[in-house]
């Protein structure tokens, strides 16, 4: 066990103190505040390839990747050059450009699960629009979601489960009216009985069921085989639309996302900023029939001045072109699996209660002896005290993870063998500190 000196955060701390005079809590998104881990937030100054540098000059191998979309790493040459090229002609028009057509064709011609698409500016906006579309298409109001799945800061989905098997949601944020939460039913993941009970209790009232097919916002809650197919069958039987929120899994576990991995056809799919090379963009897609209900073709209104922004479209074209190269996803998964297997072997030899859950290039470190965690209530909240130490030790050894034990990590195409070896050794040492204090 080797504890090492904490990295310098002098400049980051100064920037944070100043930021607190400008922004609520000193940040523009809550998880950045480092409240679940040690120290002040790191202010990032630069990213290149698989590495980032903070304001104090500390260098890290990055496994956050802007929360997943940087599957090609930071500052990828093809993406950067395409963005520079597009910017020569202007950055925003609020009018159609050929780049929108080009990116849409790239996506639709390589994704059999959607026929038409609408670009928006974020994953949250995509989900909000998908919910409205489902309600408009079905002429129903209620939405069913699963505890442990996060779908952005949409009012109707900022809800948590009550005390019963099948309950209306309880608001999880101030400012969300109870009447909004009363339109959302919340049940546990991986619970077929609760799902059937919900459809029976709210017969002909549920417009859509929304799920992260690979729940990755509250741990990596990989579902039991057959649950997603059962969900598809129940939605079909009840004339309810199935929405796959693929803001994280889309284009990350495969070009067709989780829908392609599991071979399940959802009715609507939402995507996030991975389709814009990490820039502010999202999208939702469905069959031509369902999408025909979206304005101006249909009665479901949705609009946005920055929707289809040319710079984001250009970045997306460059990034997705790279993802379509032969063996891209196979190589990425092979690299991730080798990384995970080596760590899992180390903890087995040491007898540590530690498990890494993985699918494709997504992984989650869990301080548990359980072989499976499929529901939010199966996560031991006390284990987060271990992550707090683990995170500090990794930062001190030059490895960057998201600052919460509930967040997943991501391997990119540009993580080198040296990066992975450095990370493994840092993880070994950090686990030794955690388990031998």
N, C-alpha and C positions, 0 to 999 in steps of 0.2 A: 504494500500500500504506500503510494507516494503522493502526498498532498503538495501542491505547488502554489507559488505566489499568485494572487489574483492579478489579472490584467489591469492595466491603467484605464480608467474611465473618466479622467479629468475633463477632457473636452466634451465628451458625451454628457457628463453631469452638468457642465456649464450650459450646454445647449438645452438640456432638459429643464433646468431652472428657468431659463428664458422662455421656453415653450409653454411652461405652465402659466405664464402671464398672457399668452395668446389663445391657448386651446383648453377646453375642459380636460382636466387631468394631464395636460401637457402633450396630448397625442390626438391624432385624427382617426384612430380606430382603437377600441379598448384593449385588445390583446397586446398591443405594442407597449403597454405601460409597465411590463415586467412585474406585475403585482404578484404573480404566482412563483417567481423565481428571485434570486438574489440580485441586488444592485440596481442601478438605474438603467433605463433603456440604452441600447447602443444606437447611436446615430450613424447610419451607413453613408459612406462617402462615395464608394466606388464598387462596381461589380464587374468581373471579367471571367469568363469561363465558369468554372466551378467555385471560384473564390470571391469573397467580399472583403472590403476594408472599412473599418470604422473611422470616426473623426480623430481618434487617438493613434491611428496608424496600425492598429491590430489587424492581422490578416487571419481569415477563417476559411476552412472548407465549408461550403454552404449546402445544407440539406433541407433548407426551407424553400428556396427558389421562388420567392414572392408568393408563398403558399401554394406552389404547385405548377403554375403555368410555364415556368422557365424550364421546360423539358429539354431545351437545347443549351441551357446555361445562360449566364449573363452576357449581354453585349455580343451575341452571336453575329459573325460577320455578314452572313446572308440577310439576316433581319435588319441589322444596322444599315447596310448599304441600300436596302429597299426603302427603308424609312427616309433616309437622306434624299434618295432619288424622288420620292413622292413629294417631300416637303419643298423641293425646288419649285413646285407648281402651286403651292398653297397648302394650308393645313386644315381648313374647314370651309364648307360652302353651304351647308344646309340644303343641298340639292343632290340629285343622283350623280354618281360617277361610275365609270366602267369598272373600277376596282371592286365595287360591290358585286357586280355580276361575276367577276372573275373568282372572287373568294367563294361566293355561293355555289358556283359550278364545281369548284374544287371539292367542296364539302359534299354536295348532293350527289355528285357522280361517284363518290367513294363511300357512301353511307346509305344502305338500302332501307334504313329505318325511318327516314323522313323524306318527304317529297317537296316541301316548300319550307322556307326559313324566313325569319325576320330578325335582323340585327338590332341590338339595343346597346346600352352603354355599360351594363354590369350584370353579374349573375343575379343579384337581387331583383333588378328590373326584369330580367328574363322570367324569373319565377312569378313575380307579381303579374306579369302579362299572361303567363300560362294559366294561372288561376282564374283570371278574368275571362280568358278564352274558354276554359272548361265550363265555367258557369254560364257564359253566353250560349255555348253550343248545346248544353244539356237542359238549360232552363231550370237548373237546380241551384241551391245556394250553399249547401254544406260541403266542407272539405274534411277529409280524414288524413291525418298525419301520424307519424310515429315518434314516440319519445326517444330522444337521442339523435334524431336527424335535424340538421340545421339547414334552413332554406333562405338565408339572408334576413334582413331586418324588415320583412313584410309584416304589416300590422296583424293580419289574420293568422300568421304563422309564428309570431312571437308568443307562443303559448306552451304551457307544460301540462303534463297529465295531472288529473285530480287523483282521488283516492280509490276509485272504482276500477273494475276491469275495463269498462268502456265509459269514458267520461267526456264531457265538454272540456275544452281547454281552460286553463287558468292563465291569465296574462302573466308573462314573465318580464314585462317592461312597463314602467310607468308611461302613461300617455296612450295606452292601447285600451279603448273602451271595452267594457265587459260584453257589450252587444256584438263586437267583432269576434271575441273569443268564443261566444256562444254559437257561432257558425262553424267552429272547428272542433272536430272529434279527435281525441288523442288516445292512442293505444300503444302497448309495448311492441317492440320489434319481435319478430320470430314467434308470434303467438297467433296460431291459426284460429283457435277458439274465439279469441277476442275479435278478430276480424269478422268472422261469421256472425257473432253476436251484434256487432256494430251494424252490419248490413241488415240484419233482421230488425233491430230496434229503430233504425232510421231508413226503413224501406222506401225506395224511390225519392230519397231526399239528398243523396250524396252525389255531388257533381263530379268529384275527382278524388282519387287517392294519390297523394304525393309521397315519394320515398327517394332517398338516396339509395340506388341499387347497391352501391358500395358505400355504406355509411362511414364517413371519414372526417366528420367535424367534431366528434365526441369520442375519440378513440377510433380504431378501425374495427367496426362491429360486423365482421363478415358473417353473412346469414347462412343458416343451415340449408343444405342442398334441397331444392324443391320449394322453398318458401316463396321465392319471387314468381315461380311458375304458378303456384297456388294463388298468389295475389292477382296475377294476370287472369286466371280463370274466374276468380270471384268478381273482379271488376267487369269482365265480359258478361257474366251471368246476371249482373245487376245493372247493366247499361250505364256503368260508371267509367269515366275516363281514368286511365292510369298514366300518371306523370312521373317520368324518371328525371330527377334532378341530378344531372351529370356535370354540374359546375366543376367538381373535382375530378370525377372519373372519366369524363368525356375527353377523348383524344389523349388520355394519359395511360390507360390500361390497354388501349388499342385505338385504331383510328375510328372505329364505330363505338367506342366506349364500352360500358358495361352491357348495353343492349347487345352488342356484337359478341362479347365474351360469353354471355349466358344464352344467347340466341332467343331473346324474348322481345317481342314487339310492344313497346309502350305506345300510348296514343299521342302523347306530347313529350318532347325531350327539351330540357334546358341546358345551355352550355355557358361557360364563363370565359375568362380572359385568356385562356390558353389558345383560343382561336384568333387572338389578336397579338400573338407573340408576347403576351404579358401586359399589353396596353389595355386601357379601360374599354372593354367591349364584352358583350354577351350576346346570346341568341336563343330563340326558341323555334322549334320546328315540329312538324306533324305531317299528316297526310294532306294532300291538296284539298280534300273535302273539308277537313277541320280548319285548315288555314284560310279557306275562302270566307270564313266568318270574320276575319280581321279587317278593320278599316284600312283603305277605302273600299275594299271589295265587299265587306260585310259590316254588320252592326256593332262589332266589338271594337271599341276605340282604343288605340294605342299609338303614341307618336313620340318623336324625340329629335331635336335639332342635331344632336351629335350621333344619332343612329347611322351606322355605315360610314363613320368618319374616315376619310381617305387615308390618313396616316395609319390608323389601326387596321384598316383593310389591307394596306400594303404589307404591314408587319405580319398579319395573318397569312397572307399568300406565301410569303417567304418561309414562315415557320412550318405551315402544313405541307408545303412541298418537300421539306426535309423529312417530315414524319412519314411520308409515303415511300421513302426509299426502301429498297429491299432489306429485310431482316432488321429494320430499325427497332421494332418492339421486342422481337426475340432477343436481340443483343442486350437491350436495356434490362429485360427481365432476368436474363442469365447473369448479368453483372450484379443485380440486386440480390438474387437468390444466393449467389456465392458469398456475398457480404453478410447476409442474414445468417446463413448456415454456419459460417465461421464463428460469429458471435454466440449463436445458440450452442455450439459445441463447447465454447469456453465456459459459459455459465453452467452447462451440464457438468463439466469436469469440476467446477468449483462448488457445485451444489447450491447455486443461487436461485432463488425463486424469481425468475425473470423470463419473460416470453416476448418474442418479436412476432407480431402478426404482419403478414405480407400478402399483397396481391400485385402482380406486375412490378412496377417501380415505386409503389407506395409501401411504406412500412410504419409500424407503430411500436414503440418501446413500452411495455407494460410490466410493472413490478408486481408480478403475480405468479402463482404456481398453476393457474388454470390453463388447460389446453385450449379452451374456447371462451371468448367473451362476445356474446351476440346482442346483448341488451345494455342500455345505459345503466340500469340498476345493478348490473353485475360488476361494474367497475368499483374497486375499493378506493373511496375518497382518501383514506389515510395513506395510500401508496404515493400520493402526490408529494408527500414530504421527502420521499426518496428521490423523486424526479428533481425536486428543487436543488438538492445537493449535486445530483448527476449533471444537471444543466450547467451549474457553476463550474464544475470540474472540467466539463467538455469545453466551455468557453476558454478556460485557462490553458487548455491544450490545443486551441486553434480550431475547434469544431463548433459550427453554429447550427442549432435547432430552433424551431419556434419556441417562444418562452411560455409554454404550458404543457403539462403532461398529458393533456387531452388532445393535443395536436399531433398530426401524423408528419412523417418526413418523406422526402422525395429524392430519388436518385436521378440525375440527368445524364444525357448522352455524353457530356464532356467531363464527367467525373473519371479521372484517370486511375490506373492501377495504383499509382503512388498515393493519390487522394484516398482511395479505399483502404489501403494499408495503414496510412496515418490515422484514419478515422477508427479503424478496428483497434489499433493499439491504444488510442485515446479512450475508447469505450471500455476496453479491458481495465485500464488503470482507474478510470472513473468509477466503474462498478466495484472494484476492489475498495475504493474509498467509501462508497455508499454502504457496502455490506460488512465493513470491518471497523467502523467507527466505534 
